[in-house]
């Protein structure tokens, strides 16, 4: 009999290589920043690979053994398929539908008995176009869909949240790690062009229903690495004020200084003071500027000029998006709108062409009024392939497709030439924020100022490359002035930082060469196993059973299977008596004896009365000390008895 736990699931992205050099659309690739936002900035573009977060999220929340592949090559996918899977889920965007077809062909050739599930925003297309390529189509929240498909019982939100970290690189150097927090799906704003809003019928699905749920995920990331920054994935995070303010309360109570980038609208932001936003830890926003006469409801509220200026003065990074190709726009109108935007000095800016996506009101109007260019009416596959925001598909009252696409390129280039590389714009904003907040009467904001100062000091080595390689003389002079201003506030560069500056110039030149020659532009495969036993990574039921088998009235035991690292994270919170410690240590010893898993024992929130209470943990687990890491409270040094336990094991480090 086949059960959920004997069925095997494979979840995968489409196959690499991707990008224009492989016949794909202009911005189809692995990187949103480099391909779509800082595309004119060349070697100065920040780089980070974007994986399909939804695949990891779904895999974390199934009972069936599951493997996730991020950007496999064809050979890597074929090798995986030969291992035998009951279901293969393929996530895709409309612009890579042709890649989805290639992936499906490989599945049917090398695993003909496997059922295929199509998912992702590419499923906005109709059944008649997708049914030939999939046995099932997921057009909803994916965890509930897959659990029904596998016959697994329904589970309540919040679901388990996998820890997914991406690394931001400048000149090929890692500068920060970002923990992704999946807080919600969909958006009620309903802008006529927005696929994500209409895909979920203008509903907002709160994957993390309450503010405390969001903070709990952030806290888990900080357990892994206290230097991580965060990206909250929610189309308009601040729209729900009750949830956002509850999150703020959790942050303030913790006393920690978080650094968060979030998506929001003028309408949502207008509900808060800048102090409240900073107290949440938010110091970066993606805000839709769109167009001065676009008239979307999300733009109602405080004047955009007021918000952008105030945020910049407080060190908050703004990534703004502008649309090219509205009916009212001419070349002159776009130039005026761009001038207005440039005066606000956003740190980053995106310019996309107004395009129709199936399922949106804009698409329905275009089809009804016969405004789609004939070439795309005759060849729908070509339309899908070019649906990336860099191709004009509709008839405009005054501009040709070539003119609109040229105006878009001009906007990107003007942004770079006028305001300079975004990495220095971010640093200028951080300097303004430091100067504004360093003497604030609010201690939390003074902490934020110190966070800005730390970021600025870390960035010292990039300035020489900017002064030598910036896009024009005016920008190079501005970068030098900015550097001197930062040195005035925080001190001059030391010998080590000056040496790193020389290395950064070399790294920048190498980055430019690799871009020119299209070298090393494709990521390697990332393969993660969930509940798939190996010699080292098994015994999942034994670990999860600890919560049921060691039920103690004053102690909370949380078990987290960290599949990417193949380790178990066990958190103890509450009071621990000697008898409780004996019972817990005995059960942990039994599980360690039957598995080869690595264990992280988190004691940060553990309370005890006397040293003897902790002795069973040290004595019974000593045999397995090579596989155990401890997470101790920051004030552990003030508790010799805890240090005694800690001495028997190695401390956890990310």
Residue, then its C-alpha position, 0 to 999 in steps of 0.5 A: x500500500x502506498x502512503x504519503x510517507x512512501x511517496x517521493x516528491x521532487x520539486x524543481x525550477x526550470x533548467x539552467x542556463x537562463x538569460x538573453x545569451x540563451x535565447x530568453x527574454x532580457x531580464x529572465x535570469x537568476x537575479x532580480x537586482x542585476x537583471x531588472x533594477x541595476x541593469x545599467x550599472x554593470x560592474x557596480x551592480x549588487x549581485x544575489x541569486x534568487x531561488x524559488x522560495x516557494x519550493x523550499x516552503x512547500x517541501x518543509x511542510x509536507x510529510x512525504x520525502x521531498x527533494x528540491x532542485x534549484x536551477x539544475x542543468x539538464x544532466x543534473x535533472x535527468x540524474x535526479x529523475x532516474x532515482x524515481x519519483x511519484x510526483x514532480x512539481x515544476x515552478x515557472x514564470x510565463x516568460x520561461x514557459x518554453x523552458x517549462x516545456x523542455x523540463x516536462x519533456x525530460x520528466x516524461x522521457x526519463x520518468x514516464x510514470x511520474x505525475x507532473x504538477x505545474x505551479x508558479x505565476x506561469x499558471x495564469x495561463x488557461x488550462x487548454x495551454x497548460x494541460x498538455x504539459x501537466x497532470x495537475x495545475x496548482x493555482x493556489x497556496x502550494x502547501x495546502x494543494x500538495x498536502x491534499x494531492x498526497x492525501x496528507x491531513x490539513x495543517x493550520x497556519x502558520x506553517x513551518x518556515x524554512x530558513x533560506x539565506x541568500x548572499x549579496x555580493x559586490x565586486x564578487x565579495x560577500x557583503x551581507x546575508x539575507x534571511x527570507x521571511x515569507x509573510x504573505x501572498x497576494x495583495x488587495x490593492x488590485x493594480x490593473x497590471x499586477x499579476x500577484x494581486x489578481x492571481x489570488x483574486x485580490x485576497x491577502x493570504x497571511x502565511x504568518x498571521x500575527x506580528x509575533x509569528x513574523x518575529x519568531x522567524x526573524x529570531x530563528x534566523x538570528x540564532x543561525x547568524x546574528x549578522x543576517x538582514x531580512x527580506x519580508x516577502x509580502x506584497x504590501x507588508x504595512x497594509x495590515x497595521x495591527x499585525x505590523x505594530x504587533x511585530x514592532x512591539x516584539x522587536x522593541x521588547x527584544x532590544x535587538x536592532x534588526x535590518x529589514x527590507x520590505x515591500x509597501x505602498x504610499x497608502x500603507x506607509x502613510x499610516x505610520x510615523x518614520x520612528x515607528x517604521x524604524x522601530x520595526x527594524x525596517x530600513x529599506x522599502x520597495x515603493x511603487x512610484x509608477x507614474x504621476x498620473x497613473x492614479x492607482x489607489x495604493x498611491x493615495x496618502x502622504x505626498x510621495x515627495x514628502x515620504x521619500x525625502x523623510x525616509x532618505x534623511x532617516x537612512x531608509x533605502x528606497x527602491x522605487x519602480x516606474x512604468x513606461x508606456x502609459x497611454x498619457x505618456x509621451x517622451x516629454x512626459x516621461x522625461x518630466x516624470x523621471x526628472x521629478x523622481x531623480x530629484x528625490x534621489x532613490x537609492x535604486x530605481x526600476x523602469x518597466x514597460x506597461x505590459x498585459x499579463x493574462x488574468x489581470x484587468x489590463x490584459x482583459x482591456x487590451x484583448x477587448x479593444x484589440x490593442x495587442x500587436x498583431x505579431x503577438x496575436x498570431x504567436x502567443x508563445x512569442x508573447x509569453x517568451x517576451x513577457x518580462x517588462x522589457x518588450x512593448x506588446x501593445x499599441x500606444x496612442x503616440x509611441x511606437x514599440x521601438x520608441x518605448x523600448x528606447x525610452x526605457x533604456x534611456x531611463x535606466x542610463x539616466x538614473x545611473x549617470x545622474x545619481x551614480x551607482x546604487x551602492x554609494x546612494x545607499x551609503x549616502x542615505x545611511x550617512x544621513x540617517x546616522x547624522x539624524x539619529x545618533x543623538x536621538x532621545x529614543x534609545x532604539x533609534x540611537x541603536x539604529x544609528x550605530x547599525x548604520x555606522x557599522x555598515x558605513x565602516x564596513x563599506x570603506x574599501x569600495x570607495x576607491x573603485x567608485x572614484x576611479x571607475x564611476x560612470x562620469x566625472x561628476x559622479x566620481x567627484x561626488x563619491x570622493x566627497x561622500x567618502x570624506x564626509x563619512x571619514x569626518x563622522x567615523x574616522x579615516x581608513x586604516x592600513x587594512x581598509x586601504x589595502x582592501x581598497x586596492x583589492x576591491x579595484x582589482x575585484x571590480x575590474x575582474x567583475x567587469x571582464x567576466x560580465x563582458x565575456x559572459x563568464x561565471x554568470x550561472x549558479x550551481x545546482x542547489x539540492x536540498x533533501x527533506x525527510x529523505x534518509x541518508x546514513x547521516x541524515x535520518x531518524x526524523x520521526x524519532x526527533x519529532x517524537x521528542x515533543x510528544x514523549x517528553x511532555x513537561x509542564x514547565x518546559x517547552x521543547x521545539x524541534x526543528x529539522x534544518x534540512x539544508x544543513x542536515x542538523x536538528x535544532x532543539x530549543x528549550x524554553x522555560x524551567x528545568x528541574x533535575x528530574x526533568x533534565x534526567x528524563x530529557x537527557x535520557x530521551x536525547x541520548x536514545x535518539x542520538x544512539x539510533x541516528x547520526x544527526x548533528x544536534x544544536x541544543x539551544x539553551x538561551x531561554x532555559x531557566x534553572x534553580x541550582x547547578x545540580x539541575x543541569x548535571x544530567x545534560x552534561x553527564x548523559x550526553x557527553x558520549x555524543x559531544x562531537x555531534x552536539x553544539x550548544x547555544x548559550x545565553x549572552x550572559x552565560x559567563x555570569x552563570x558558572x554552572x551553565x559554563x560548566x555544561x557548555x565546557x563539555x560541548x562545543x558552542x554553536x557558530x553559524 
